[in-house]
Amino acid sequence: MKRIRDALSLFICLATVLAIPSPSQGAASISLALSVPHPAATGPLSVSGWIKPPTPPGFDAMLYQIPGVILNPVGVYLLAISYLHVRQLHEWAEPMDDITYIDPTLCPYTSKLIIRLRNARDRTSQRLSNGDVMIGLYDAVAIMVRDGFLPTKAEMTFYGKAAGSVTMTNSQTPGTVGSTNNSIQSVPQKDTISNSSSSSNADDSGTFVDPLDPTLAISYRFHGRRITSTDIYTSVMDSLIIMTYNRHSAPFEYLTAVSESGKCALHIDAIGGERPDLARLGRLVFLLALFLTDHNRFNEVGFALEVGPPDARRRVAEGYLLRIGNNKGSTSDDVSIAKA
């Protein structure tokens, strides 16, 4: 099955002017433009300087849902984003061992949720790679978006031969509990969500500092149009997959990720002579997702990545989350920000 998220056929031209306050420079105007041609005019569609990964040769994924308790949708998104954020710093082709992934830093949103990776029992089978699992996990989440948040498994094959599976489930779901060879989790164990901003309310504009790295901050300015949280979360997932695939490509200049529905774009540009490294780019989108969740505010937003000590921060990237297409901003597909 082809990647569900690659159903987008963009032929729009996007342009926006976003004003983002800088603590060291006052209000600064940032003009950003993204032009995406019709795919027929360019051959295979590439929507970013860092390209989307192609479907691996011979790869297929069968997706099915497991009867059980309904999973917390926000927890599903955040745990998937957390996993992609951790694995984003590893090689795309790195062979994967069997693991069970949890993230206690995201509790109570992800309480009892796990991601379980299993290679096929037949060890002559091709082992799943880091990139294979990322693709399978994205497809599993996309099925949940469409069909409901039941525990979901992606059974992956190469040329019809079983390679393994990735499952998003509840640790108490019948039939999913078993022994594991490895268990990994994000570190350090800190409640990142409740510490991800310097204020208790999401003001129209401001700056928040990474609670684990005071040399990294994100300035932001919200805009009026609403974006569904589902679109924001899946565009963040898309961006982390793009980053992983392009880790050895030319130095970062820009990327554009899109949501599973095609109604939201996440665009990031490098600015100035300094290029943000992969770790900081991944941390940028991870923190952005946590910040929006914590404050339950899902609007178009411009942002800038600032690095350095508080009295000498410099901008190395800027971008925006933008509603695209004919989406009129319906929130019918939105998920409530509820804790487990």
N, C-alpha and C positions, 0 to 999 in steps of 0.2 A: 504494500500500500504506500503510495506516495505520501510525502509529508503533507499533513493536512494544512499546515500553515502556509504552504507555497501555492495557495489557490489565488493569490492576489494578482490582478492585472491592472497596474496603475498606468493612467495616461493623463494625470493631472499635473498642474504646475502650482506649487505651493510657494507662498511668500508671506513672511510675517516680520514685523518689527517689534522686538521685545525690549523693554527697559528693565534692567536689573541693577539694583543699588549695590554699590561697592563700598565697604566700610572705610576704605582708604581714599576713595576718589569721589565720594558722594554718588549722585545718580549718574549712571553711564548708559548711553543708548547703544544697543547691540542690534545691528541689522543682519538678519539671517535669511537666506533664500535657498530653497531646494527645488530643482527642476527635474522631474522624472519623465522621460520621453515614453511614447507608446512603444511597447516591446517589438512591434513589427518593424519599427524604424532602426532598431539597434541589434536585432538578433536576440540571444538569451538575455533576459531581464536582469540587470544588476542595479540594485537600489542603494548601493553604498560604495564608498571608497574601499572599505573592507567588505568583501563580497559574502553573500550567503553561501553556506556549504551546500554542495550538491548531494542528492541522495546517493549513498554508497552503492557501488555496483552489486547487483544481485540482492540488495537489501529489501526486506519486506517486514511488515509488522502487523500482526493480528491483534486487535484490541477487543477486550471484553471486560465486562463489569461483574464484580463478585457480590452476591447478596450479602447484606450486612447493614451496619449502622451507617446513616448518612454522615459523610465527613464534613467538617467545617470548611466551607469554600475558601475563606480568607487564609486559613491554615494551610490548605492545599497549595494555594498560590505562593505563600511565603516560604513554605518548606521547599517547593520546587526551585524558587529563586535562590534560596540559601544553598541548596545543593549545587546549582549551576555556578553560583558565585565561588564556592570552594573549588569546584573542578575546573573552573575557568583558567586557573593558573597551571594546569597540567596539559600535557601534549594531547592534541586531538586524537592521534592514533595510539595512545598508550593503552596496552591491554589491561582489562579490568578484572580484579578478583571479585569474589562474592562478598558483598557488604550489606549492612543494614545502616541506613543513615538517619540520624535524628538531629535536632537542633534545640537544645534546652534554652538557648538565648531568646527564642521566639515565643516561649510560653507566656501567657496561656493560649495564644492563637493556635499553636501547633501541638498542644497537649495530646499525647498518645499517638500522634501521626508518625509514620515511618515511611522511608523509601527503601525497598528491598531489591537488590540486584542479584541475579543468579545466572551463572553460565550454564550451558547445557551439560548434562551428566556425561555425555560422550565427549571425552577430552580431545578426541580427534577433530571435533568441530572447531570452526573458527571462533576464537574468543572474541567477546564483545570488546570494542574499543571505547575509550572515553567519549568520543563523538557519537558512536552508535547509541550509547545510553542517553546522552543528551537529547538526541532526536526522538528516541522512544519515549522518554519522559515527557517531552513537549507534546507528542501525539496523545499520550494518555491523559494529560491535563486538558487538551483540546476536546477529547471525547467527553470528559466530565462537563465541560462548558456547555456542550450541546445536549447531553443525555442525562445529566444529573450527577451529583457528587457521591456516587457509590465508590467503594474501593475498586480500583481499575488496574488491570495488568496489560502490558504490551509484550506479546510473545514475538521475539525477533528471529528471523531466519535469513540465511544467505543461500541463494539459489535453491530454495526449498528445504534446506537443511537447518534444523533447530540450532540456534546459537545461544539463546538465553532469554531472560525476561527482566523487565523492570516493573515494579508494582508500587503504587501509592495506596497505602492502606492504613487502617487503625491497628495498633498493636494487639487489640482484643478481638479483631475480626476472626470468626471461626475459620479454620483451615489455613491460616496464614502464619501461625506461630510455629517456629521451629528453630533448630540450631543454626548458627551462623559461623562462618570462618573468620569474619572480621566485622567490627562495628566501628564506624567513624562518626564524628560529630564536629560541628563548627566550634571553634575556640576563639577567645576565652569564654567561659560560662558567665555571661553578663547579660542583664536584661537590656539589650540594645534598643528595643522599641521604646521603652519608657524613658530612655536617656538620649534619644536621638535628636532632641531639639532643645534650644535654650529657653523656650517658653512653652507654656501650657496650651496656647492657642496658635493656630496657623494664621498669622497676619497676612495681609495681602502681599507683603514683601518683607524680606528679612534675610538672616543668615543663620544657619545651624552648623555646629561643629561636630565632627566625628567623635563620639564619646571614647573611642579607643585610640584615636590619633589626633591630637590637638593641632597638628600641622596640616590637617585637611579640613576644609570647610566648603559648604555649598551655599551660595547666595541664590535667592529665588524671587520671582514675582508672578503671582497668580493672575490669570485673565478670566474673562467672564464665562466662556463656554464650558459646559460640563462635558466630561468624558467618563464613560463607565469605568468602574474600577477593574472590571474584567479586561477591558482593552488596555488599560495601563499595565496591569500585571503581565499580560501575555506579550506586550511589546518589550518590557524589561527582560523577560525570558529570551525573547528573540535576540536582543542586543548582546546578552551574555554568550549565546551560542555563536554569534558572529565574531565576537572577540576571541573566543577560544580557537575557532577555525583559522583565524588570520594572525595568530600570535607570532608567526615567523615571516609575515608579509612585510611590505615596505613600512617605514615608520608611520604611525597613525596620523591621518589627516582628517578624516570624517567617516561617519557611518550613519546609516538610517535603518532602524528596525521598525517593523510593523506589527500590529496586533493580529491575533488569530482571525478576527473579523475583517481586517483591512480598514478599519475605521479610525485608527490612531497611529500616528508616526512618532517615534522617538528618534530625534536627530542630535548628534553631537559633533562639534567641530573643534579641532585644535586651533589655538590662537597664539600669535606671537611666534618666537623662534623655538620655544621649549615644547617638546612633545610629551604629553602625559604617558606614564608607563601603564602597562596592562593592569597591574594591581590596582592602581588608582582609578582607572576607568571602570573596572568592575565594582570597586567600592562605591563609586559615584552612583551608579544605577541601583545598587543594593540599598544604599542609604536613602535614596530618593523614594523607593518603594516603601520602606519602613516609615519614613516621615509622613508620606501621604496617608498611609494606613493609620498611624498613630493619631493623626488629626482628622481623619475621615473627611478629607477634602480632595476631590478628584476633579480638578478643573485643568484647562490648559495652563501650562506654567513654563516660564523661561527660567533657566538656571545657569550658573557658572561654577566651575570647579576652581577653587583657590587653594594654593599650597604655600607652606612656609609658616614661620611664627606669626602669632596674632598681629604684631606691629609691623610686619613686612610681608603680608600675603601678596601673592601674584597669581593672576588668572592664567591657566594653561588650557582650559577648554570651556566651551559654552554650548548651550543647546536648548531644546524645548520639547515638550510633549504637546502635540497638536492634533486636534480632531480633523479628519480628512474625509474626502468623498462627499456624498450626499447625506451623511449621518446628521440628523437634526438634534442629536444630543439626547435621545431617549435613554432613560435609565432603567428600562424594563429588564435589561440583562445584568443590572448591577447586583452586587452581593452585599448583604448587610455586614457591617463590621462588628461581628459578635465574637466573643471569646468563648472558648470551649468550657 
